[in-house]
């Protein structure tokens, strides 16, 4: 990053993973995303210091992630997003490796209007990035619980993402923030890569839209992102699709950020 991130992060009180899991799990939650430049992130962090603590594990505050998103050959999950007026339910399935600890999970996310439900279970790192038999069973069981008699799509790995993340928790335990940067995308089918320069994605996970981070971002004149599905962005920026009508405002915002 262009800013001295580590110096900024050292100003925060620390919270352990155990404390985070006890205080703010938020498996059913409201997710709101914001798109920032690295300079805007610096200002944002300064205003967070008094009200948030940072996740620290074994003296590490900046963590490296690798996520692989699954979809069908006709991009069923993607089409749920671009047809969201007709489809109020939206689904994601991914595997995620926490590279600093060499731990992996299979994660299922179901969004119904504003509410996101997230379910996951730990898998061997060697099974991450693929649809193992265990993961197929996990997905099929959850699919039937949400979609009843609809036939589940056949899934394959589509997009891989690598990025750094820092995680904050409000001192009131009413909000969790993740901040992603150094984002690199890979289309698994054609091996095309894209690094999103200068882009920072802030995501608030809470049970209310009236929280401290939202107020701070409003003070900085930063609005929440419209139609900002990370998975869809990854598809767009790795040339898996160029359908952008639903996400035009978000694409324009990211293009401006990359030019700054």
C-alpha positions in Angstrom: 0.0 0.0 0.0 1.0 3.6 -0.5 0.3 4.6 3.0 2.2 3.4 6.1 -0.5 0.9 7.1 1.4 -0.8 9.9 1.9 2.4 11.8 -1.8 3.2 11.6 -2.8 -0.3 12.8 -0.4 -0.1 15.8 -2.6 2.7 17.3 -5.5 0.3 17.9 -6.2 -1.9 20.9 -6.0 -5.6 20.0 -8.6 -8.3 20.3 -8.0 -12.0 20.0 -9.7 -14.4 17.7 -11.5 -16.0 20.7 -12.8 -12.7 21.8 -14.0 -11.8 18.3 -15.9 -15.1 18.0 -17.6 -14.7 21.3 -18.5 -11.0 20.9 -19.5 -10.6 17.2 -20.1 -13.7 15.2 -23.0 -12.2 13.2 -23.8 -15.3 11.1 -27.1 -13.7 10.3 -26.3 -10.1 9.5 -26.6 -7.0 7.3 -23.6 -6.5 5.0 -22.8 -3.1 3.6 -19.7 -2.5 1.3 -17.8 0.7 0.6 -15.1 1.4 -2.0 -12.2 3.5 -0.9 -8.9 4.7 -2.2 -5.8 4.1 -0.1 -5.7 7.7 0.9 -9.3 7.6 2.0 -8.5 4.5 4.1 -5.9 6.4 6.0 -8.4 9.0 7.0 -11.0 6.4 7.9 -8.5 4.5 10.1 -7.7 7.7 12.0 -11.4 8.1 12.9 -11.9 4.5 13.9 -9.2 4.4 16.6 -11.3 5.4 19.6 -14.2 3.1 18.9 -12.7 -0.1 17.4 -10.2 -2.8 18.3 -8.2 -4.8 15.7 -7.9 -8.5 15.4 -4.4 -9.8 16.2 -3.2 -13.4 16.1 0.3 -14.2 17.1 1.4 -10.6 16.6 -0.1 -10.6 13.1 -2.6 -7.9 12.2 -2.6 -8.1 8.4 -3.7 -11.5 7.1 -3.5 -13.1 3.7 -6.5 -14.9 2.2 -7.1 -17.1 -0.9 -10.7 -17.7 -1.9 -12.1 -19.8 -4.7 -15.7 -19.1 -5.9 -17.8 -21.9 -7.3 -20.5 -21.7 -10.0 -22.1 -23.7 -12.7 -21.0 -23.7 -16.4 -23.9 -21.2 -17.2 -23.1 -19.1 -14.1 -26.2 -19.7 -12.1 -25.1 -17.8 -9.1 -24.0 -14.8 -11.2 -27.4 -14.8 -13.0 -29.1 -14.6 -9.6 -27.3 -11.4 -9.0 -28.0 -9.7 -12.3 -31.6 -10.8 -12.1 -32.0 -9.8 -8.4 -35.4 -8.1 -9.0 -36.8 -11.5 -10.0 -34.6 -13.5 -7.6 -34.7 -12.2 -4.1 -32.6 -15.2 -3.0 -28.9 -15.1 -3.8 -26.3 -17.8 -3.2 -22.6 -18.1 -3.0 -20.3 -21.0 -2.4 -16.6 -20.7 -1.9 -13.6 -22.2 -0.3 -11.2 -20.0 1.7 -7.7 -20.6 2.9 -6.3 -18.5 5.8 -2.8 -18.5 4.6 -1.1 -17.3 7.8 -2.5 -20.2 9.8 -2.9 -22.8 6.9 -6.5 -23.4 7.7 -9.3 -23.8 5.1 -13.1 -23.7 5.1 -16.0 -24.3 2.8 -18.4 -21.4 3.1 -22.0 -21.1 2.0 -23.7 -17.7 1.9 -27.4 -17.1 1.4 -28.8 -13.6 1.0 -32.4 -12.8 1.4 -33.0 -9.1 0.7 -30.6 -7.4 3.2 -30.0 -10.3 5.5 -27.0 -12.6 4.9 -26.8 -16.1 6.4 -23.3 -17.6 6.4 -22.6 -21.3 7.2 -19.2 -23.0 7.0 -17.2 -26.0 8.0 -13.5 -26.6 8.2 -11.9 -28.7 5.3 -8.4 -29.9 4.6 -6.3 -27.3 2.9 -5.7 -29.8 0.1 -9.4 -29.7 -0.7 -9.7 -26.0 -1.0 -10.2 -24.6 -4.5 -12.2 -27.7 -5.6 -15.6 -29.3 -5.2 -14.8 -32.4 -3.1 -17.5 -35.0 -2.4 -17.8 -33.6 1.2 -18.3 -30.1 -0.2 -20.9 -31.3 -2.7 -22.9 -33.0 0.1 -22.6 -29.8 2.2 -23.8 -27.6 -0.6 -26.7 -30.0 -1.6 -27.9 -30.2 2.0 -28.0 -26.4 2.4 -29.5 -25.9 -1.1 -32.4 -28.1 -0.3 -33.0 -26.3 3.0 -33.3 -23.0 1.2 -34.7 -24.0 -2.2 -36.8 -27.0 -1.4 -37.6 -28.9 -4.6 -35.4 -26.9 -7.0 -32.7 -28.9 -8.6 -29.3 -27.8 -7.4 -26.7 -26.6 -10.0 -23.6 -28.6 -10.7 -20.7 -26.5 -9.5 -17.0 -26.0 -10.5 -14.2 -23.6 -9.4 -14.4 -20.4 -11.4 -12.6 -17.5 -9.8 -9.6 -17.4 -7.4 -8.9 -14.3 -5.4 -5.8 -13.4 -3.3 -5.8 -10.4 -1.0 -4.8 -8.9 2.4 -7.3 -8.2 5.1 -7.5 -6.5 8.5 -10.5 -7.0 10.8 -11.9 -4.6 13.4 -14.5 -5.0 16.1 -16.4 -2.1 17.6 -15.9 -1.6 21.3 -19.7 -1.9 21.7 -19.6 -5.3 20.1 -22.3 -4.2 17.6 -20.2 -4.2 14.4 -17.4 -6.0 12.7 -15.4 -4.4 9.8 -13.2 -6.1 7.3 -10.9 -4.1 5.1 -9.5 -5.8 1.9 -6.6 -4.5 -0.2 -3.8 -5.7 -2.5 -6.5 -7.6 -4.4 -5.4 -10.0 -7.2 -7.9 -12.0 -9.3 -7.4 -15.1 -11.4 -9.9 -16.6 -13.8 -9.4 -20.3 -13.3 -10.6 -21.2 -16.8 -8.3 -18.9 -18.8 -5.7 -18.0 -16.2 -6.1 -14.3 -16.9 -5.2 -12.1 -13.9 -6.2 -8.7 -12.8 -4.7 -6.6 -9.9 -7.1 -3.9 -8.7 -4.8 -1.0 -8.0 -5.5 1.4 -5.2 -8.9 -0.3 -4.4 -9.8 -0.9 -0.8 -13.1 -2.7 0.0 -14.5 -2.0 3.5 -17.4 -4.2 4.5 -19.5 -3.7 7.6 -21.2 -6.7 9.1 -23.8 -5.8 11.7 -27.4 -6.1 12.6 -28.1 -2.4 12.0 -27.3 0.2 9.4 -26.9 2.9 12.0 -23.5 2.1 13.4 -20.3 4.1 14.0 -18.5 3.1 10.8 -21.4 4.2 8.7 -21.5 7.6 10.4 -17.7 8.0 9.9 -17.9 7.2 6.2 -20.8 9.6 5.8 -18.6 12.3 7.4 -15.9 11.5 4.8 -18.5 11.8 2.0 -18.1 8.1 1.1 -21.4 6.4 0.1 -22.1 2.7 0.3 -21.5 0.9 -3.0 -24.4 0.1 -5.2 -24.8 -3.5 -6.3 -21.3 -4.5 -5.1 -21.1 -8.3 -5.2 -17.5 -9.2 -4.9 -18.0 -12.4 -6.9 -19.6 -10.5 -9.8 -16.7 -8.0 -9.8 -14.2 -10.8 -9.9 -16.0 -12.3 -12.9 -16.1 -8.9 -14.7 -12.5 -8.1 -14.1 -11.2 -11.5 -15.1 -13.1 -11.4 -18.4 -15.5 -14.2 -17.5 -18.3 -11.8 -18.4 -18.7 -8.2 -19.5 -22.3 -7.8 -18.6 -22.2 -4.6 -16.5 -25.6 -2.9 -16.8 -26.7 -3.8 -13.2 -23.3 -2.8 -11.8 -22.4 0.2 -13.9 -22.1 2.7 -11.0 -19.8 0.3 -9.1 -17.6 -0.3 -12.2 -17.3 3.5 -12.8 -16.4 4.0 -9.2 -13.6 1.4 -9.3 -12.3 2.8 -12.6 -12.0 6.2 -11.0 -10.2 4.8 -8.0 -7.7 2.9 -10.1 -6.8 6.2 -12.0 -6.1 8.1 -8.8 
